[in-house]
Amino acid sequence: MKTISVVAAIIIRTNPRTHKKQVFATQRGYGDYKDWWEFPGGKIEQGETPQNALRREIREELDTEINVGDYIGTIEYDYPQFHLSMQCFVCNVVSGKLELLEHESATWLTHETLRSVKWLPADILILDKVEELLR
């Protein structure tokens, strides 16, 4: 089975009004998993570090510059057509407004609302760690 190596940004902020931590989630607008939710990111290109790939992907998908922080884990998941290896990093916005250039929708989720959307199967596997970050 073919392996696809990707990176995912766990973009966290503190809401200025509620002072609660939130994480940014995006909704796919295409493919077999259209309308499912995921953490933004994408494929690592040959010769790219995961951190550089993540900065490039967020710039391309969301017209935003991010700081890539701590590595929080790698998710290994078998989809029907391929094996996904997804490295996840905690990130924060440096500049930009997270404009949706490829996704259908986006939202900020709290610890309480994290599981209220229909996550992609691989992304579900990192939710426990994301919940810890949001506490």
N, CA, C and O atoms as a Tinker XYZ file with bonds, in Angstrom:
   540  protein
     1  N      0.855000   -1.189000    0.000000    73     2
     2  CA     0.000000    0.000000    0.000000    64     1     3
     3  C      0.894000    1.243000    0.000000    63     2     4     5
     4  O      1.891000    1.303000    0.720000    81     3
     5  N      0.532000    2.210000   -0.799000    73     3     6
     6  CA     1.293000    3.458000   -0.891000    64     5     7
     7  C      1.151000    4.271000    0.399000    63     6     8     9
     8  O      0.062000    4.375000    0.963000    81     7
     9  N      2.269000    4.845000    0.856000    73     7    10
    10  CA     2.243000    5.713000    2.035000    64     9    11
    11  C      2.319000    7.167000    1.605000    63    10    12    13
    12  O      3.161000    7.535000    0.786000    81    11
    13  N      1.446000    7.989000    2.154000    73    11    14
    14  CA     1.472000    9.432000    1.918000    64    13    15
    15  C      1.863000   10.103000    3.230000    63    14    16    17
    16  O      1.206000    9.917000    4.254000    81    15
    17  N      2.934000   10.882000    3.186000    73    15    18
    18  CA     3.421000   11.594000    4.373000    64    17    19
    19  C      2.922000   13.027000    4.362000    63    18    20    21
    20  O      3.168000   13.774000    3.415000    81    19
    21  N      2.223000   13.401000    5.418000    73    19    22
    22  CA     1.648000   14.739000    5.520000    64    21    23
    23  C      1.957000   15.345000    6.884000    63    22    24    25
    24  O      2.432000   14.674000    7.800000    81    23
    25  N      1.668000   16.636000    6.980000    73    23    26
    26  CA     1.787000   17.371000    8.239000    64    25    27
    27  C      0.454000   18.049000    8.535000    63    26    28    29
    28  O     -0.300000   18.389000    7.622000    81    27
    29  N      0.176000   18.239000    9.815000    73    27    30
    30  CA    -1.063000   18.908000   10.226000    64    29    31
    31  C     -0.742000   19.965000   11.267000    63    30    32    33
    32  O      0.065000   19.753000   12.172000    81    31
    33  N     -1.402000   21.123000   11.112000    73    31    34
    34  CA    -1.226000   22.241000   12.039000    64    33    35
    35  C     -2.343000   22.225000   13.068000    63    34    36    37
    36  O     -3.523000   22.316000   12.730000    81    35
    37  N     -1.951000   22.109000   14.323000    73    35    38
    38  CA    -2.898000   22.229000   15.428000    64    37    39
    39  C     -2.765000   23.687000   15.882000    63    38    40    41
    40  O     -2.015000   24.005000   16.804000    81    39
    41  N     -3.524000   24.568000   15.198000    73    39    42
    42  CA    -3.420000   26.016000   15.426000    64    41    43
    43  C     -4.272000   26.381000   16.638000    63    42    44    45
    44  O     -5.493000   26.226000   16.632000    81    43
    45  N     -3.604000   26.862000   17.662000    73    43    46
    46  CA    -4.296000   27.177000   18.918000    64    45    47
    47  C     -4.205000   28.670000   19.222000    63    46    48    49
    48  O     -3.187000   29.315000   18.970000    81    47
    49  N     -5.293000   29.196000   19.767000    73    47    50
    50  CA    -5.320000   30.591000   20.217000    64    49    51
    51  C     -6.140000   30.660000   21.498000    63    50    52    53
    52  O     -6.855000   29.720000   21.848000    81    51
    53  N     -6.024000   31.777000   22.183000    73    51    54
    54  CA    -6.896000   32.054000   23.323000    64    53    55
    55  C     -7.899000   33.103000   22.869000    63    54    56    57
    56  O     -7.516000   34.182000   22.417000    81    55
    57  N     -9.178000   32.788000   22.990000    73    55    58
    58  CA   -10.227000   33.720000   22.587000    64    57    59
    59  C    -10.142000   34.956000   23.473000    63    58    60    61
    60  O    -10.178000   34.843000   24.699000    81    59
    61  N    -10.027000   36.157000   22.854000    73    59    62
    62  CA    -9.881000   37.377000   23.646000    64    61    63
    63  C    -11.093000   37.716000   24.521000    63    62    64    65
    64  O    -10.941000   38.381000   25.546000    81    63
    65  N    -12.286000   37.270000   24.134000    73    63    66
    66  CA   -13.487000   37.563000   24.920000    64    65    67
    67  C    -13.704000   36.572000   26.062000    63    66    68    69
    68  O    -13.979000   36.968000   27.195000    81    67
    69  N    -13.578000   35.279000   25.751000    73    67    70
    70  CA   -13.895000   34.253000   26.748000    64    69    71
    71  C    -12.658000   33.758000   27.508000    63    70    72    73
    72  O    -12.771000   33.131000   28.561000    81    71
    73  N    -11.484000   34.051000   26.956000    73    71    74
    74  CA   -10.207000   33.589000   27.519000    64    73    75
    75  C    -10.074000   32.066000   27.504000    63    74    76    77
    76  O     -9.254000   31.500000   28.226000    81    75
    77  N    -10.895000   31.405000   26.668000    73    75    78
    78  CA   -10.797000   29.960000   26.510000    64    77    79
    79  C     -9.865000   29.656000   25.336000    63    78    80    81
    80  O     -9.829000   30.390000   24.348000    81    79
    81  N     -9.115000   28.562000   25.465000    73    79    82
    82  CA    -8.274000   28.116000   24.361000    64    81    83
    83  C     -9.159000   27.500000   23.293000    63    82    84    85
    84  O    -10.158000   26.844000   23.587000    81    83
    85  N     -8.760000   27.732000   22.020000    73    83    86
    86  CA    -9.508000   27.204000   20.880000    64    85    87
    87  C     -8.525000   26.625000   19.865000    63    86    88    89
    88  O     -7.360000   27.019000   19.818000    81    87
    89  N     -9.007000   25.688000   19.057000    73    87    90
    90  CA    -8.213000   25.113000   17.978000    64    89    91
    91  C     -8.962000   25.325000   16.662000    63    90    92    93
    92  O    -10.191000   25.277000   16.617000    81    91
    93  N     -8.196000   25.562000   15.590000    73    91    94
    94  CA    -8.753000   25.857000   14.273000    64    93    95
    95  C     -8.963000   24.563000   13.493000    63    94    96    97
    96  O     -8.049000   23.746000   13.377000    81    95
    97  N    -10.169000   24.381000   12.961000    73    95    98
    98  CA   -10.505000   23.208000   12.153000    64    97    99
    99  C    -11.067000   23.656000   10.813000    63    98   100   101
   100  O    -11.746000   24.679000   10.724000    81    99
   101  N    -10.776000   22.881000    9.769000    73    99   102
   102  CA   -11.252000   23.214000    8.426000    64   101   103
   103  C    -12.094000   22.076000    7.866000    63   102   104   105
   104  O    -11.896000   20.909000    8.205000    81   103
   105  N    -13.037000   22.439000    7.004000    73   103   106
   106  CA   -13.939000   21.466000    6.396000    64   105   107
   107  C    -13.566000   21.260000    4.936000    63   106   108   109
   108  O    -13.443000   22.219000    4.174000    81   107
   109  N    -13.390000   20.009000    4.558000    73   107   110
   110  CA   -13.008000   19.679000    3.186000    64   109   111
   111  C    -14.138000   20.008000    2.221000    63   110   112   113
   112  O    -15.312000   19.788000    2.519000    81   111
   113  N    -13.768000   20.534000    1.068000    73   111   114
   114  CA   -14.761000   20.885000    0.064000    64   113   115
   115  C    -14.716000   20.001000   -1.160000    63   114   116   117
   116  O    -15.326000   20.329000   -2.178000    81   115
   117  N    -13.992000   18.863000   -1.087000    73   115   118
   118  CA   -13.803000   18.013000   -2.259000    64   117   119
   119  C    -13.524000   16.565000   -1.839000    63   118   120   121
   120  O    -13.246000   16.281000   -0.674000    81   119
   121  N    -13.604000   15.668000   -2.812000    73   119   122
   122  CA   -13.165000   14.284000   -2.629000    64   121   123
   123  C    -14.121000   13.389000   -1.868000    63   122   124   125
   124  O    -15.250000   13.766000   -1.553000    81   123
   125  N    -13.626000   12.177000   -1.578000    73   123   126
   126  CA   -14.429000   11.163000   -0.896000    64   125   127
   127  C    -14.904000   11.624000    0.480000    63   126   128   129
   128  O    -15.956000   11.200000    0.960000    81   127
   129  N    -14.133000   12.478000    1.095000    73   127   130
   130  CA   -14.470000   12.940000    2.443000    64   129   131
   131  C    -14.931000   14.397000    2.448000    63   130   132   133
   132  O    -14.686000   15.127000    3.408000    81   131
   133  N    -15.592000   14.812000    1.381000    73   131   134
   134  CA   -16.135000   16.172000    1.307000    64   133   135
   135  C    -17.046000   16.403000    2.517000    63   134   136   137
   136  O    -17.815000   15.524000    2.906000    81   135
   137  N    -16.947000   17.580000    3.092000    73   135   138
   138  CA   -17.733000   18.020000    4.252000    64   137   139
   139  C    -17.228000   17.475000    5.590000    63   138   140   141
   140  O    -17.767000   17.848000    6.632000    81   139
   141  N    -16.222000   16.612000    5.597000    73   139   142
   142  CA   -15.638000   16.144000    6.847000    64   141   143
   143  C    -14.640000   17.187000    7.315000    63   142   144   145
   144  O    -14.180000   18.003000    6.517000    81   143
   145  N    -14.296000   17.171000    8.606000    73   143   146
   146  CA   -13.410000   18.167000    9.197000    64   145   147
   147  C    -12.016000   17.602000    9.420000    63   146   148   149
   148  O    -11.836000   16.404000    9.636000    81   147
   149  N    -11.025000   18.506000    9.362000    73   147   150
   150  CA    -9.630000   18.111000    9.517000    64   149   151
   151  C     -8.822000   19.268000   10.082000    63   150   152   153
   152  O     -9.272000   20.414000   10.112000    81   151
   153  N     -7.620000   18.936000   10.527000    73   151   154
   154  CA    -6.659000   19.975000   10.872000    64   153   155
   155  C     -5.938000   20.336000    9.584000    63   154   156   157
   156  O     -5.535000   19.438000    8.844000    81   155
   157  N     -5.759000   21.633000    9.289000    73   155   158
   158  CA    -5.153000   22.012000    8.016000    64   157   159
   159  C     -3.702000   21.555000    7.909000    63   158   160   161
   160  O     -3.009000   21.365000    8.909000    81   159
   161  N     -3.271000   21.386000    6.674000    73   159   162
   162  CA    -1.906000   20.945000    6.400000    64   161   163
   163  C     -1.853000   20.320000    5.027000    63   162   164   165
   164  O     -2.674000   20.633000    4.165000    81   163
   165  N     -0.893000   19.440000    4.817000    73   163   166
   166  CA    -0.790000   18.796000    3.515000    64   165   167
   167  C      0.471000   17.970000    3.367000    63   166   168   169
   168  O      1.175000   17.686000    4.336000    81   167
   169  N      0.736000   17.592000    2.121000    73   167   170
   170  CA     1.844000   16.687000    1.810000    64   169   171
   171  C      3.206000   17.354000    2.002000    63   170   172   173
   172  O      3.390000   18.548000    1.768000    81   171
   173  N      4.140000   16.524000    2.437000    73   171   174
   174  CA     5.532000   16.947000    2.550000    64   173   175
   175  C      6.188000   16.689000    1.199000    63   174   176   177
   176  O      6.164000   15.562000    0.703000    81   175
   177  N      6.773000   17.725000    0.598000    73   175   178
   178  CA     7.450000   17.567000   -0.686000    64   177   179
   179  C      8.878000   17.066000   -0.471000    63   178   180   181
   180  O      9.462000   17.242000    0.598000    81   179
   181  N      9.418000   16.444000   -1.508000    73   179   182
   182  CA    10.782000   15.906000   -1.433000    64   181   183
   183  C     11.766000   16.996000   -1.006000    63   182   184   185
   184  O     11.758000   18.097000   -1.556000    81   183
   185  N     12.607000   16.683000   -0.029000    73   183   186
   186  CA    13.625000   17.608000    0.449000    64   185   187
   187  C     13.141000   18.628000    1.466000    63   186   188   189
   188  O     13.927000   19.444000    1.948000    81   187
   189  N     11.859000   18.592000    1.796000    73   187   190
   190  CA    11.283000   19.543000    2.752000    64   189   191
   191  C     11.289000   18.965000    4.158000    63   190   192   193
   192  O     11.055000   17.771000    4.346000    81   191
   193  N     11.554000   19.806000    5.140000    73   191   194
   194  CA    11.359000   19.372000    6.516000    64   193   195
   195  C      9.855000   19.430000    6.806000    63   194   196   197
   196  O      9.129000   20.167000    6.139000    81   195
   197  N      9.389000   18.674000    7.777000    73   195   198
   198  CA     7.959000   18.758000    8.123000    64   197   199
   199  C      7.543000   20.186000    8.492000    63   198   200   201
   200  O      6.462000   20.633000    8.110000    81   199
   201  N      8.392000   20.899000    9.229000    73   199   202
   202  CA     8.059000   22.261000    9.640000    64   201   203
   203  C      7.938000   23.195000    8.441000    63   202   204   205
   204  O      7.011000   24.003000    8.377000    81   203
   205  N      8.869000   23.091000    7.487000    73   203   206
   206  CA     8.794000   23.929000    6.288000    64   205   207
   207  C      7.577000   23.570000    5.436000    63   206   208   209
   208  O      6.931000   24.448000    4.864000    81   207
   209  N      7.273000   22.285000    5.356000    73   207   210
   210  CA     6.085000   21.854000    4.606000    64   209   211
   211  C      4.828000   22.449000    5.226000    63   210   212   213
   212  O      3.930000   22.898000    4.513000    81   211
   213  N      4.768000   22.451000    6.539000    73   211   214
   214  CA     3.593000   22.970000    7.227000    64   213   215
   215  C      3.438000   24.471000    7.009000    63   214   216   217
   216  O      2.334000   24.954000    6.757000    81   215
   217  N      4.539000   25.204000    7.104000    73   215   218
   218  CA     4.471000   26.659000    6.841000    64   217   219
   219  C      4.014000   26.927000    5.405000    63   218   220   221
   220  O      3.194000   27.814000    5.167000    81   219
   221  N      4.548000   26.156000    4.447000    73   219   222
   222  CA     4.165000   26.336000    3.041000    64   221   223
   223  C      2.688000   26.003000    2.834000    63   222   224   225
   224  O      1.965000   26.771000    2.199000    81   223
   225  N      2.244000   24.885000    3.355000    73   223   226
   226  CA     0.850000   24.474000    3.170000    64   225   227
   227  C     -0.135000   25.487000    3.755000    63   226   228   229
   228  O     -1.147000   25.793000    3.124000    81   227
   229  N      0.142000   26.003000    4.934000    73   227   230
   230  CA    -0.759000   26.974000    5.554000    64   229   231
   231  C     -0.752000   28.288000    4.777000    63   230   232   233
   232  O     -1.780000   28.956000    4.666000    81   231
   233  N      0.400000   28.651000    4.246000    73   231   234
   234  CA     0.472000   29.844000    3.395000    64   233   235
   235  C     -0.388000   29.634000    2.135000    63   234   236   237
   236  O     -1.136000   30.530000    1.741000    81   235
   237  N     -0.282000   28.450000    1.502000    73   235   238
   238  CA    -1.026000   28.171000    0.270000    64   237   239
   239  C     -2.528000   28.009000    0.516000    63   238   240   241
   240  O     -3.336000   28.495000   -0.276000    81   239
   241  N     -2.907000   27.339000    1.594000    73   239   242
   242  CA    -4.321000   27.037000    1.848000    64   241   243
   243  C     -5.071000   28.153000    2.560000    63   242   244   245
   244  O     -6.272000   28.330000    2.353000    81   243
   245  N     -4.353000   28.916000    3.411000    73   243   246
   246  CA    -5.031000   29.867000    4.280000    64   245   247
   247  C     -4.448000   31.281000    4.234000    63   246   248   249
   248  O     -4.890000   32.157000    4.978000    81   247
   249  N     -3.454000   31.509000    3.359000    73   247   250
   250  CA    -2.822000   32.822000    3.206000    64   249   251
   251  C     -2.401000   33.392000    4.563000    63   250   252   253
   252  O     -2.638000   34.560000    4.870000    81   251
   253  N     -1.773000   32.529000    5.363000    73   251   254
   254  CA    -1.400000   32.893000    6.723000    64   253   255
   255  C     -0.005000   32.374000    7.037000    63   254   256   257
   256  O      0.381000   31.286000    6.609000    81   255
   257  N      0.742000   33.169000    7.791000    73   255   258
   258  CA     2.061000   32.748000    8.270000    64   257   259
   259  C      1.892000   32.213000    9.684000    63   258   260   261
   260  O      1.236000   32.828000   10.524000    81   259
   261  N      2.499000   31.048000    9.932000    73   259   262
   262  CA     2.399000   30.441000   11.255000    64   261   263
   263  C      3.780000   30.198000   11.850000    63   262   264   265
   264  O      4.786000   30.131000   11.143000    81   263
   265  N      3.793000   30.071000   13.149000    73   263   266
   266  CA     4.962000   29.593000   13.879000    64   265   267
   267  C      4.689000   28.118000   14.175000    63   266   268   269
   268  O      3.646000   27.773000   14.732000    81   267
   269  N      5.635000   27.250000   13.798000    73   267   270
   270  CA     5.487000   25.826000   14.066000    64   269   271
   271  C      6.190000   25.524000   15.378000    63   270   272   273
   272  O      7.402000   25.702000   15.500000    81   271
   273  N      5.427000   25.068000   16.353000    73   271   274
   274  CA     5.962000   24.794000   17.679000    64   273   275
   275  C      6.196000   23.316000   17.915000    63   274   276   277
   276  O      6.771000   22.622000   17.076000    81   275
   277  N      5.747000   22.844000   19.061000    73   275   278
   278  CA     6.033000   21.481000   19.503000    64   277   279
   279  C      5.375000   20.420000   18.625000    63   278   280   281
   280  O      4.233000   20.556000   18.186000    81   279
   281  N      6.139000   19.367000   18.390000    73   279   282
   282  CA     5.636000   18.157000   17.745000    64   281   283
   283  C      4.800000   17.420000   18.792000    63   282   284   285
   284  O      5.255000   17.212000   19.917000    81   283
   285  N      3.565000   17.019000   18.418000    73   283   286
   286  CA     2.734000   16.334000   19.410000    64   285   287
   287  C      2.430000   14.886000   19.051000    63   286   288   289
   288  O      1.798000   14.176000   19.834000    81   287
   289  N      2.867000   14.440000   17.886000    73   287   290
   290  CA     2.670000   13.032000   17.562000    64   289   291
   291  C      2.501000   12.783000   16.079000    63   290   292   293
   292  O      2.240000   13.698000   15.297000    81   291
   293  N      2.660000   11.513000   15.710000    73   291   294
   294  CA     2.435000   11.072000   14.340000    64   293   295
   295  C      1.291000   10.077000   14.345000    63   294   296   297
   296  O      1.284000    9.119000   15.118000    81   295
   297  N      0.338000   10.313000   13.483000    73   295   298
   298  CA    -0.805000    9.423000   13.320000    64   297   299
   299  C     -0.541000    8.524000   12.116000    63   298   300   301
   300  O     -0.186000    9.003000   11.039000    81   299
   301  N     -0.715000    7.237000   12.305000    73   299   302
   302  CA    -0.620000    6.264000   11.218000    64   301   303
   303  C     -2.028000    5.712000   11.008000    63   302   304   305
   304  O     -2.650000    5.203000   11.941000    81   303
   305  N     -2.531000    5.819000    9.756000    73   303   306
   306  CA    -3.903000    5.386000    9.505000    64   305   307
   307  C     -4.011000    4.798000    8.100000    63   306   308   309
   308  O     -3.492000    5.366000    7.139000    81   307
   309  N     -4.685000    3.662000    7.990000    73   307   310
   310  CA    -4.906000    3.025000    6.691000    64   309   311
   311  C     -6.259000    3.419000    6.119000    63   310   312   313
   312  O     -7.300000    2.963000    6.591000    81   311
   313  N     -6.235000    4.271000    5.098000    73   311   314
   314  CA    -7.425000    4.549000    4.312000    64   313   315
   315  C     -7.527000    3.443000    3.263000    63   314   316   317
   316  O     -6.553000    2.717000    3.059000    81   315
   317  N     -8.674000    3.287000    2.588000    73   315   318
   318  CA    -8.801000    2.191000    1.616000    64   317   319
   319  C     -7.742000    2.218000    0.496000    63   318   320   321
   320  O     -7.283000    1.161000    0.066000    81   319
   321  N     -7.353000    3.406000    0.024000    73   319   322
   322  CA    -6.440000    3.513000   -1.107000    64   321   323
   323  C     -4.980000    3.733000   -0.728000    63   322   324   325
   324  O     -4.105000    3.547000   -1.574000    81   323
   325  N     -4.685000    4.124000    0.511000    73   323   326
   326  CA    -3.319000    4.474000    0.900000    64   325   327
   327  C     -3.157000    4.449000    2.412000    63   326   328   329
   328  O     -4.130000    4.449000    3.166000    81   327
   329  N     -1.893000    4.429000    2.832000    73   327   330
   330  CA    -1.568000    4.560000    4.249000    64   329   331
   331  C     -1.155000    6.005000    4.492000    63   330   332   333
   332  O     -0.325000    6.542000    3.758000    81   331
   333  N     -1.721000    6.638000    5.508000    73   331   334
   334  CA    -1.406000    8.022000    5.849000    64   333   335
   335  C     -0.482000    8.056000    7.056000    63   334   336   337
   336  O     -0.741000    7.410000    8.071000    81   335
   337  N      0.594000    8.815000    6.932000    73   335   338
   338  CA     1.482000    9.094000    8.054000    64   337   339
   339  C      1.443000   10.599000    8.260000    63   338   340   341
   340  O      1.978000   11.353000    7.447000    81   339
   341  N      0.806000   11.045000    9.353000    73   339   342
   342  CA     0.548000   12.471000    9.576000    64   341   343
   343  C      1.262000   12.963000   10.838000    63   342   344   345
   344  O      0.918000   12.572000   11.953000    81   343
   345  N      2.263000   13.828000   10.640000    73   343   346
   346  CA     2.966000   14.437000   11.757000    64   345   347
   347  C      2.207000   15.697000   12.178000    63   346   348   349
   348  O      1.884000   16.541000   11.342000    81   347
   349  N      1.926000   15.821000   13.471000    73   347   350
   350  CA     1.122000   16.922000   13.985000    64   349   351
   351  C      1.967000   17.844000   14.862000    63   350   352   353
   352  O      2.753000   17.386000   15.692000    81   351
   353  N      1.792000   19.153000   14.664000    73   351   354
   354  CA     2.548000   20.164000   15.395000    64   353   355
   355  C      1.611000   21.227000   15.947000    63   354   356   357
   356  O      0.645000   21.614000   15.289000    81   355
   357  N      1.894000   21.695000   17.148000    73   355   358
   358  CA     1.169000   22.834000   17.709000    64   357   359
   359  C      1.683000   24.082000   16.987000    63   358   360   361
   360  O      2.891000   24.267000   16.837000    81   359
   361  N      0.763000   24.927000   16.547000    73   359   362
   362  CA     1.133000   26.131000   15.800000    64   361   363
   363  C      0.354000   27.337000   16.312000    63   362   364   365
   364  O     -0.670000   27.199000   16.982000    81   363
   365  N      0.863000   28.518000   15.983000    73   363   366
   366  CA     0.093000   29.730000   16.237000    64   365   367
   367  C      0.289000   30.684000   15.065000    63   366   368   369
   368  O      1.292000   30.626000   14.354000    81   367
   369  N     -0.682000   31.553000   14.885000    73   367   370
   370  CA    -0.671000   32.506000   13.772000    64   369   371
   371  C      0.319000   33.623000   14.061000    63   370   372   373
   372  O      0.316000   34.209000   15.144000    81   371
   373  N      1.170000   33.912000   13.076000    73   371   374
   374  CA     2.104000   35.028000   13.164000    64   373   375
   375  C      1.501000   36.233000   12.450000    63   374   376   377
   376  O      1.522000   37.347000   12.973000    81   375
   377  N      0.964000   36.002000   11.251000    73   375   378
   378  CA     0.283000   37.066000   10.504000    64   377   379
   379  C     -0.680000   36.434000    9.511000    63   378   380   381
   380  O     -0.487000   35.300000    9.075000    81   379
   381  N     -1.722000   37.185000    9.159000    73   379   382
   382  CA    -2.734000   36.694000    8.237000    64   381   383
   383  C     -4.052000   36.465000    8.963000    63   382   384   385
   384  O     -4.131000   36.549000   10.189000    81   383
   385  N     -5.092000   36.171000    8.169000    73   383   386
   386  CA    -6.438000   36.057000    8.725000    64   385   387
   387  C     -7.084000   34.702000    8.464000    63   386   388   389
   388  O     -8.308000   34.584000    8.515000    81   387
   389  N     -6.272000   33.671000    8.185000    73   387   390
   390  CA    -6.797000   32.327000    7.937000    64   389   391
   391  C     -7.922000   32.352000    6.902000    63   390   392   393
   392  O     -9.042000   31.917000    7.167000    81   391
   393  N     -7.594000   32.873000    5.714000    73   391   394
   394  CA    -8.568000   32.948000    4.625000    64   393   395
   395  C     -8.708000   31.585000    3.965000    63   394   396   397
   396  O     -7.709000   30.920000    3.688000    81   395
   397  N     -9.938000   31.168000    3.713000    73   395   398
   398  CA   -10.190000   29.855000    3.126000    64   397   399
   399  C     -9.986000   29.900000    1.618000    63   398   400   401
   400  O    -10.853000   30.380000    0.887000    81   399
   401  N     -8.842000   29.401000    1.148000    73   399   402
   402  CA    -8.535000   29.361000   -0.274000    64   401   403
   403  C     -8.857000   27.993000   -0.878000    63   402   404   405
   404  O     -9.023000   27.881000   -2.092000    81   403
   405  N     -8.948000   26.953000   -0.046000    73   403   406
   406  CA    -9.224000   25.601000   -0.539000    64   405   407
   407  C    -10.333000   24.893000    0.228000    63   406   408   409
   408  O    -10.916000   23.936000   -0.282000    81   407
   409  N    -10.630000   25.334000    1.417000    73   407   410
   410  CA   -11.613000   24.645000    2.252000    64   409   411
   411  C    -13.001000   25.251000    2.109000    63   410   412   413
   412  O    -13.161000   26.401000    1.700000    81   411
   413  N    -14.002000   24.445000    2.457000    73   411   414
   414  CA   -15.398000   24.865000    2.366000    64   413   415
   415  C    -15.798000   25.766000    3.530000    63   414   416   417
   416  O    -16.543000   26.731000    3.359000    81   415
   417  N    -15.292000   25.436000    4.712000    73   415   418
   418  CA   -15.642000   26.183000    5.906000    64   417   419
   419  C    -14.538000   25.993000    6.943000    63   418   420   421
   420  O    -13.633000   25.177000    6.767000    81   419
   421  N    -14.633000   26.761000    8.023000    73   419   422
   422  CA   -13.682000   26.638000    9.124000    64   421   423
   423  C    -14.346000   27.120000   10.402000    63   422   424   425
   424  O    -15.328000   27.862000   10.370000    81   423
   425  N    -13.793000   26.686000   11.528000    73   423   426
   426  CA   -14.328000   27.110000   12.808000    64   425   427
   427  C    -13.251000   26.981000   13.881000    63   426   428   429
   428  O    -12.270000   26.256000   13.720000    81   427
   429  N    -13.459000   27.697000   14.970000    73   427   430
   430  CA   -12.622000   27.568000   16.160000    64   429   431
   431  C    -13.397000   26.720000   17.158000    63   430   432   433
   432  O    -14.547000   27.026000   17.473000    81   431
   433  N    -12.775000   25.658000   17.656000    73   431   434
   434  CA   -13.419000   24.743000   18.591000    64   433   435
   435  C    -12.743000   24.807000   19.955000    63   434   436   437
   436  O    -11.527000   24.975000   20.055000    81   435
   437  N    -13.543000   24.671000   20.991000    73   435   438
   438  CA   -13.029000   24.639000   22.361000    64   437   439
   439  C    -12.939000   23.180000   22.823000    63   438   440   441
   440  O    -13.315000   22.257000   22.101000    81   439
   441  N    -12.442000   23.004000   24.016000    73   439   442
   442  CA   -12.396000   21.670000   24.623000    64   441   443
   443  C    -13.794000   21.038000   24.612000    63   442   444   445
   444  O    -13.943000   19.844000   24.349000    81   443
   445  N    -14.810000   21.853000   24.900000    73   443   446
   446  CA   -16.187000   21.350000   24.972000    64   445   447
   447  C    -16.791000   21.033000   23.610000    63   446   448   449
   448  O    -17.645000   20.152000   23.509000    81   447
   449  N    -16.365000   21.730000   22.562000    73   447   450
   450  CA   -16.980000   21.538000   21.243000    64   449   451
   451  C    -16.102000   20.746000   20.275000    63   450   452   453
   452  O    -16.489000   20.536000   19.125000    81   451
   453  N    -14.940000   20.309000   20.720000    73   451   454
   454  CA   -13.967000   19.652000   19.831000    64   453   455
   455  C    -14.560000   18.472000   19.070000    63   454   456   457
   456  O    -14.244000   18.277000   17.896000    81   455
   457  N    -15.390000   17.703000   19.700000    73   455   458
   458  CA   -15.929000   16.491000   19.062000    64   457   459
   459  C    -17.322000   16.706000   18.454000    63   458   460   461
   460  O    -18.036000   15.744000   18.170000    81   459
   461  N    -17.696000   17.961000   18.259000    73   459   462
   462  CA   -19.025000   18.267000   17.722000    64   461   463
   463  C    -19.073000   18.251000   16.197000    63   462   464   465
   464  O    -20.154000   18.371000   15.621000    81   463
   465  N    -17.929000   18.104000   15.530000    73   463   466
   466  CA   -17.897000   18.059000   14.070000    64   465   467
   467  C    -17.516000   16.651000   13.622000    63   466   468   469
   468  O    -17.019000   15.855000   14.419000    81   467
   469  N    -17.749000   16.348000   12.354000    73   467   470
   470  CA   -17.443000   15.027000   11.802000    64   469   471
   471  C    -15.999000   15.022000   11.293000    63   470   472   473
   472  O    -15.721000   15.439000   10.168000    81   471
   473  N    -15.087000   14.542000   12.145000    73   471   474
   474  CA   -13.654000   14.536000   11.831000    64   473   475
   475  C    -13.297000   13.421000   10.850000    63   474   476   477
   476  O    -13.930000   12.365000   10.832000    81   475
   477  N    -12.272000   13.676000   10.035000    73   475   478
   478  CA   -11.695000   12.612000    9.214000    64   477   479
   479  C    -11.190000   11.500000   10.142000    63   478   480   481
   480  O    -10.751000   11.782000   11.257000    81   479
   481  N    -11.248000   10.256000    9.700000    73   479   482
   482  CA   -10.836000    9.145000   10.573000    64   481   483
   483  C     -9.434000    9.298000   11.163000    63   482   484   485
   484  O     -9.240000    9.012000   12.344000    81   483
   485  N     -8.458000    9.739000   10.381000    73   483   486
   486  CA    -7.095000    9.892000   10.912000    64   485   487
   487  C     -7.036000   11.002000   11.953000    63   486   488   489
   488  O     -6.353000   10.856000   12.967000    81   487
   489  N     -7.732000   12.098000   11.724000    73   487   490
   490  CA    -7.680000   13.235000   12.639000    64   489   491
   491  C     -8.295000   12.907000   14.002000    63   490   492   493
   492  O     -7.897000   13.474000   15.020000    81   491
   493  N     -9.262000   11.992000   14.017000    73   491   494
   494  CA    -9.873000   11.577000   15.281000    64   493   495
   495  C     -8.812000   11.062000   16.244000    63   494   496   497
   496  O     -8.926000   11.244000   17.456000    81   495
   497  N     -7.782000   10.420000   15.704000    73   495   498
   498  CA    -6.773000    9.767000   16.540000    64   497   499
   499  C     -5.888000   10.734000   17.319000    63   498   500   501
   500  O     -5.201000   10.310000   18.249000    81   499
   501  N     -5.883000   12.027000   16.967000    73   499   502
   502  CA    -5.065000   13.017000   17.684000    64   501   503
   503  C     -5.926000   13.856000   18.649000    63   502   504   505
   504  O     -5.394000   14.685000   19.387000    81   503
   505  N     -7.239000   13.644000   18.644000    73   503   506
   506  CA    -8.136000   14.499000   19.426000    64   505   507
   507  C     -7.879000   14.453000   20.927000    63   506   508   509
   508  O     -8.021000   15.476000   21.598000    81   507
   509  N     -7.505000   13.305000   21.472000    73   507   510
   510  CA    -7.225000   13.251000   22.913000    64   509   511
   511  C     -6.086000   14.201000   23.284000    63   510   512   513
   512  O     -6.159000   14.892000   24.300000    81   511
   513  N     -5.034000   14.235000   22.460000    73   511   514
   514  CA    -3.900000   15.136000   22.732000    64   513   515
   515  C     -4.313000   16.592000   22.556000    63   514   516   517
   516  O     -3.876000   17.460000   23.312000    81   515
   517  N     -5.158000   16.860000   21.557000    73   515   518
   518  CA    -5.630000   18.239000   21.337000    64   517   519
   519  C     -6.490000   18.678000   22.525000    63   518   520   521
   520  O     -6.388000   19.820000   22.973000    81   519
   521  N     -7.324000   17.791000   23.028000    73   519   522
   522  CA    -8.143000   18.125000   24.206000    64   521   523
   523  C     -7.259000   18.548000   25.379000    63   522   524   525
   524  O     -7.583000   19.501000   26.088000    81   523
   525  N     -6.150000   17.846000   25.585000    73   523   526
   526  CA    -5.220000   18.202000   26.666000    64   525   527
   527  C     -4.661000   19.605000   26.457000    63   526   528   529
   528  O     -4.509000   20.360000   27.417000    81   527
   529  N     -4.358000   19.957000   25.216000    73   527   530
   530  CA    -3.805000   21.281000   24.917000    64   529   531
   531  C     -4.827000   22.390000   25.155000    63   530   532   533
   532  O     -4.451000   23.527000   25.437000    81   531
   533  N     -6.091000   22.074000   25.045000    73   531   534
   534  CA    -7.156000   23.065000   25.182000    64   533   535
   535  C     -7.619000   23.269000   26.628000    63   534   536   537
   536  O     -8.398000   24.183000   26.899000    81   535
   537  N     -7.160000   22.451000   27.540000    73   535   538
   538  CA    -7.583000   22.569000   28.948000    64   537   539
   539  C     -6.890000   23.710000   29.630000    63   538   540
   540  O     -7.123000   23.956000   30.813000    81   539
